[in-house]
Amino acid sequence: MRTTRHLNLVVLHDLDDARTAVEEALAHADATEAPGLRKALTLIDGAARSDEDMKIRWACQALERAGVTAGDTSTRAIKELRRAAPQLGLAEAVELVTLAAKH
């Protein structure tokens, strides 16, 4: 049975402050401002992603910056991820490269 390892990466979500600010503005908005603020909340909620999605997104961007072809799971791809994040362990880098290749 294969077990999923926990990736020791911290994911920062920076949308909470934006969402709070828009909610506060909506609470005090007049009828002309409210529809736009509701739309902004919808966009913020749509931009929110899970921790795993954020990790995969980071890995894809790091690999792209390093010139690694999408879907590449070679040792070069693993090495480039570890170069981008030196604290990343080998097992974590392998798992991220594999997840990024499936994306």
N, CA, C and O of each residue as an XYZ file, in Angstrom:
412
protein
N       0.846     -1.176      0.000
C       0.000      0.000      0.000
C       0.893      1.241      0.000
O       1.813      1.349      0.811
N       0.629      2.139     -0.875
C       1.405      3.365     -0.996
C       0.851      4.414     -0.035
O      -0.358      4.634      0.032
N       1.734      5.043      0.690
C       1.293      6.111      1.571
C       1.733      7.445      0.999
O       2.778      7.542      0.355
N       0.951      8.446      1.231
C       1.294      9.781      0.782
C       2.092     10.469      1.869
O       1.664     10.548      3.020
N       3.248     10.963      1.492
C       4.079     11.691      2.445
C       3.549     13.114      2.569
O       2.991     13.683      1.631
N       3.745     13.657      3.748
C       3.380     15.049      3.982
C       4.513     15.924      3.481
O       5.652     15.779      3.924
N       4.216     16.818      2.575
C       5.231     17.733      2.078
C       5.438     18.839      3.092
O       4.483     19.509      3.486
N       6.651     19.035      3.510
C       6.967     20.037      4.521
C       7.191     21.396      3.894
O       8.257     21.993      4.044
N       6.191     21.878      3.197
C       6.232     23.207      2.609
C       5.146     24.040      3.250
O       4.036     23.558      3.475
N       5.456     25.265      3.540
C       4.467     26.173      4.105
C       3.837     26.940      2.958
O       4.534     27.523      2.128
N       2.521     26.935      2.917
C       1.791     27.651      1.875
C       1.167     28.883      2.498
O       0.447     28.796      3.492
N       1.446     30.015      1.910
C       0.878     31.263      2.405
C      -0.287     31.680      1.518
O      -0.158     31.791      0.299
N      -1.403     31.902      2.148
C      -2.571     32.395      1.432
C      -2.726     33.864      1.798
O      -2.950     34.196      2.962
N      -2.612     34.721      0.834
C      -2.660     36.150      1.124
C      -3.978     36.798      0.705
O      -4.039     38.013      0.515
N      -5.013     36.008      0.562
C      -6.300     36.548      0.129
C      -7.209     36.917      1.297
O      -8.209     37.610      1.102
N      -6.882     36.472      2.490
C      -7.756     36.731      3.632
C      -7.946     38.223      3.887
O      -9.069     38.676      4.114
N      -6.858     38.989      3.852
C      -6.962     40.431      4.086
C      -7.790     41.107      2.995
O      -8.591     41.998      3.279
N      -7.595     40.686      1.763
C      -8.360     41.265      0.652
C      -9.846     40.944      0.813
O     -10.702     41.808      0.622
N     -10.139     39.697      1.164
C     -11.540     39.302      1.336
C     -12.185     40.105      2.463
O     -13.311     40.580      2.312
N     -11.493     40.260      3.582
C     -12.017     41.023      4.709
C     -12.278     42.470      4.318
O     -13.311     43.030      4.685
N     -11.364     43.080      3.584
C     -11.526     44.472      3.160
C     -12.733     44.633      2.241
O     -13.486     45.597      2.372
N     -12.918     43.709      1.326
C     -14.062     43.786      0.409
C     -15.361     43.544      1.166
O     -16.364     44.205      0.895
N     -15.359     42.609      2.108
C     -16.568     42.361      2.904
C     -16.958     43.598      3.711
O     -18.136     43.945      3.805
N     -15.953     44.260      4.292
C     -16.232     45.479      5.057
C     -16.773     46.586      4.142
O     -17.707     47.297      4.511
N     -16.198     46.724      2.979
C     -16.674     47.727      2.034
C     -18.101     47.403      1.603
O     -18.927     48.305      1.461
N     -18.392     46.130      1.397
C     -19.737     45.713      0.996
C     -20.747     46.022      2.091
O     -21.878     46.404      1.790
N     -20.367     45.865      3.345
C     -21.272     46.138      4.463
C     -21.701     47.598      4.496
O     -22.784     47.908      4.992
N     -20.876     48.496      3.979
C     -21.176     49.932      3.994
C     -21.459     50.494      2.605
O     -21.552     51.709      2.429
N     -21.596     49.612      1.626
C     -21.756     50.058      0.234
C     -23.181     50.489     -0.059
O     -24.143     50.000      0.534
N     -23.282     51.420     -0.992
C     -24.620     51.800     -1.459
C     -25.021     50.854     -2.595
O     -24.247     49.982     -2.990
N     -26.217     51.034     -3.103
C     -26.775     50.121     -4.102
C     -25.955     50.083     -5.391
O     -25.957     49.068     -6.088
N     -25.257     51.165     -5.717
C     -24.475     51.165     -6.960
C     -23.125     50.461     -6.790
O     -22.590     49.912     -7.753
N     -22.575     50.472     -5.580
C     -21.276     49.838     -5.344
C     -21.387     48.344     -5.043
O     -20.468     47.580     -5.335
N     -22.506     47.932     -4.461
C     -22.667     46.561     -3.983
C     -22.456     45.489     -5.052
O     -21.756     44.514     -4.779
N     -23.021     45.614     -6.248
C     -22.820     44.548     -7.244
C     -21.341     44.328     -7.594
O     -20.901     43.188     -7.740
N     -20.594     45.393     -7.724
C     -19.174     45.262     -8.033
C     -18.397     44.614     -6.907
O     -17.488     43.819     -7.151
N     -18.749     44.951     -5.669
C     -18.079     44.346     -4.522
C     -18.442     42.871     -4.378
O     -17.597     42.061     -3.997
N     -19.691     42.516     -4.680
C     -20.077     41.100     -4.660
C     -19.291     40.327     -5.715
O     -18.848     39.205     -5.472
N     -19.122     40.932     -6.879
C     -18.331     40.310     -7.952
C     -16.879     40.140     -7.493
O     -16.258     39.116     -7.778
N     -16.337     41.131     -6.789
C     -14.970     41.037     -6.278
C     -14.842     39.869     -5.298
O     -13.847     39.145     -5.330
N     -15.834     39.678     -4.431
C     -15.808     38.544     -3.503
C     -15.822     37.216     -4.257
O     -15.124     36.274     -3.884
N     -16.607     37.152     -5.300
C     -16.662     35.942     -6.120
C     -15.301     35.655     -6.745
O     -14.858     34.507     -6.772
N     -14.640     36.693     -7.245
C     -13.319     36.522     -7.852
C     -12.277     36.085     -6.823
O     -11.435     35.234     -7.109
N     -12.336     36.667     -5.634
C     -11.402     36.285     -4.570
C     -11.616     34.820     -4.194
O     -10.654     34.066     -4.051
N     -12.865     34.424     -4.035
C     -13.154     33.031     -3.683
C     -12.687     32.079     -4.781
O     -12.229     30.974     -4.489
N     -12.799     32.493     -6.022
C     -12.349     31.664     -7.138
C     -10.840     31.543     -7.212
O     -10.313     30.554     -7.721
N     -10.146     32.547     -6.705
C      -8.680     32.530     -6.730
C      -8.098     31.686     -5.604
O      -6.937     31.281     -5.667
N      -8.889     31.423     -4.586
C      -8.409     30.622     -3.455
C      -8.183     29.189     -3.917
O      -9.018     28.610     -4.611
N      -7.066     28.635     -3.530
C      -6.722     27.270     -3.919
C      -6.306     26.489     -2.677
O      -5.972     27.070     -1.644
N      -6.331     25.181     -2.795
C      -5.896     24.332     -1.687
C      -4.377     24.415     -1.545
O      -3.681     24.868     -2.454
N      -3.881     23.976     -0.405
C      -2.438     23.952     -0.189
C      -1.744     23.118     -1.259
O      -0.700     23.512     -1.778
N      -2.324     21.960     -1.589
C      -1.704     21.101     -2.603
C      -1.661     21.803     -3.956
O      -0.653     21.731     -4.659
N      -2.742     22.477     -4.325
C      -2.752     23.214     -5.596
C      -1.674     24.290     -5.612
O      -1.024     24.503     -6.636
N      -1.481     24.966     -4.490
C      -0.468     26.012     -4.413
C       0.936     25.418     -4.532
O       1.805     26.015     -5.167
N       1.165     24.263     -3.934
C       2.465     23.603     -4.030
C       2.758     23.191     -5.465
O       3.870     23.380     -5.958
N       1.759     22.629     -6.131
C       1.927     22.215     -7.520
C       2.180     23.436     -8.399
O       3.034     23.407     -9.285
N       1.440     24.492     -8.152
C       1.622     25.729     -8.928
C       3.044     26.266     -8.752
O       3.691     26.658     -9.723
N       3.525     26.280     -7.497
C       4.889     26.741     -7.238
C       5.895     25.872     -7.977
O       6.816     26.388     -8.609
N       5.723     24.555     -7.901
C       6.649     23.628     -8.553
C       6.662     23.857    -10.063
O       7.730     23.897    -10.673
N       5.499     24.005    -10.661
C       5.423     24.249    -12.113
C       6.138     25.544    -12.485
O       6.869     25.591    -13.474
N       5.929     26.592    -11.695
C       6.577     27.879    -11.977
C       8.087     27.782    -11.801
O       8.840     28.321    -12.612
N       8.537     27.101    -10.749
C       9.975     26.950    -10.510
C      10.624     26.154    -11.637
O      11.715     26.496    -12.093
N       9.963     25.105    -12.082
C      10.504     24.303    -13.173
C      10.534     25.094    -14.481
O      11.491     25.002    -15.250
N       9.491     25.862    -14.722
C       9.442     26.684    -15.936
C      10.577     27.714    -15.929
O      11.252     27.906    -16.940
N      10.783     28.373    -14.784
C      11.875     29.352    -14.669
C      13.234     28.709    -14.920
O      14.145     29.355    -15.439
N      13.370     27.436    -14.552
C      14.638     26.732    -14.731
C      14.783     26.165    -16.146
O      15.811     25.579    -16.487
N      13.751     26.345    -16.957
C      13.813     25.843    -18.326
C      13.530     24.361    -18.466
O      13.901     23.746    -19.466
N      12.876     23.784    -17.471
C      12.532     22.367    -17.502
C      11.205     22.214    -18.232
O      10.234     22.905    -17.925
N      11.173     21.319    -19.183
C       9.980     21.073    -19.983
C       8.841     20.545    -19.122
O       9.057     19.721    -18.233
N       7.633     21.020    -19.386
C       6.457     20.563    -18.644
C       6.340     19.042    -18.753
O       6.489     18.477    -19.837
N       6.075     18.396    -17.637
C       5.914     16.951    -17.613
C       7.206     16.188    -17.386
O       7.186     14.963    -17.260
N       8.324     16.887    -17.332
C       9.630     16.254    -17.118
C       9.748     15.797    -15.665
O       9.579     16.598    -14.747
N      10.035     14.528    -15.457
C      10.225     14.001    -14.102
C      11.656     13.491    -13.906
O      11.913     12.655    -13.040
N      12.563     13.994    -14.705
C      13.955     13.542    -14.654
C      14.656     14.030    -13.391
O      14.118     14.824    -12.621
N      15.868     13.530    -13.207
C      16.666     13.973    -12.069
C      16.985     15.464    -12.188
O      17.160     16.143    -11.176
N      17.062     15.975    -13.412
C      17.299     17.414    -13.586
C      16.149     18.215    -12.992
O      16.380     19.218    -12.317
N      14.909     17.784    -13.234
C      13.743     18.487    -12.696
C      13.788     18.486    -11.168
O      13.510     19.500    -10.529
N      14.138     17.348    -10.597
C      14.223     17.240     -9.136
C      15.321     18.169     -8.608
O      15.134     18.875     -7.617
N      16.450     18.150     -9.282
C      17.574     19.005     -8.880
C      17.193     20.480     -8.946
O      17.551     21.250     -8.055
N      16.472     20.880     -9.989
C      16.077     22.286    -10.137
C      15.110     22.717     -9.038
O      15.190     23.845     -8.551
N      14.199     21.831     -8.644
C      13.292     22.171     -7.546
C      14.071     22.341     -6.250
O      13.808     23.261     -5.475
N      15.026     21.456     -6.019
C      15.826     21.554     -4.798
C      16.742     22.767     -4.832
O      17.106     23.306     -3.787
N      17.111     23.191     -6.017
C      17.905     24.419     -6.131
C      17.015     25.629     -5.812
O      17.463     26.580     -5.171
N      15.767     25.587     -6.257
C      14.831     26.691     -6.002
C      14.465     26.783     -4.525
O      14.201     27.870     -4.010
N      14.451     25.638     -3.847
C      14.120     25.592     -2.410
C      15.093     24.632     -1.739
O      14.790     23.447     -1.602
N      16.256     25.123     -1.318
C      17.296     24.252     -0.767
C      16.865     23.398      0.428
O      17.453     22.344      0.674
N      15.858     23.835      1.164
C      15.391     23.057      2.315
C      14.505     21.884      1.906
O      14.123     21.081      2.757
N      14.177     21.771      0.640
C      13.304     20.713      0.139
C      14.048     19.385      0.140
O      15.132     19.270     -0.432
N      13.462     18.391      0.779
C      14.069     17.061      0.815
C      13.911     16.345     -0.517
O      13.098     16.732     -1.356
N      14.695     15.305     -0.693
C      14.669     14.546     -1.941
C      13.291     13.933     -2.197
O      12.756     14.054     -3.298
N      12.718     13.279     -1.189
C      11.409     12.638     -1.358
C      10.338     13.678     -1.690
O       9.461     13.433     -2.518
N      10.415     14.830     -1.042
C       9.449     15.896     -1.312
C       9.598     16.417     -2.738
O       8.603     16.654     -3.424
N      10.830     16.593     -3.179
C      11.073     17.090     -4.531
C      10.565     16.095     -5.572
O       9.966     16.488     -6.573
N      10.804     14.820     -5.337
C      10.317     13.784     -6.258
C       8.800     13.827     -6.337
O       8.229     13.766     -7.426
N       8.150     13.931     -5.193
C       6.681     13.961     -5.181
C       6.149     15.213     -5.880
O       5.178     15.141     -6.633
N       6.782     16.351     -5.632
C       6.339     17.594     -6.295
C       6.537     17.520     -7.803
O       5.664     17.945     -8.560
N       7.657     16.992     -8.243
C       7.904     16.854     -9.685
C       6.858     15.929    -10.303
O       6.358     16.193    -11.397
N       6.535     14.869     -9.617
C       5.515     13.929    -10.109
C       4.146     14.598    -10.182
O       3.437     14.451    -11.178
N       3.771     15.328     -9.139
C       2.479     16.021     -9.141
C       2.441     17.097    -10.229
O       1.433     17.250    -10.920
N       3.532     17.833    -10.378
C       3.590     18.883    -11.395
C       3.478     18.303    -12.797
O       2.866     18.912    -13.675
N       4.061     17.134    -13.011
C       3.997     16.480    -14.324
C       2.582     16.067    -14.688
O       2.220     16.043    -15.864
N       1.782     15.742    -13.680
C       0.387     15.347    -13.919
C      -0.526     16.545    -14.132
O      -1.649     16.402    -14.614
N      -0.047     17.703    -13.777
C      -0.867     18.915    -13.814
C      -1.034     19.420    -15.223
O      -1.697     20.434    -15.440
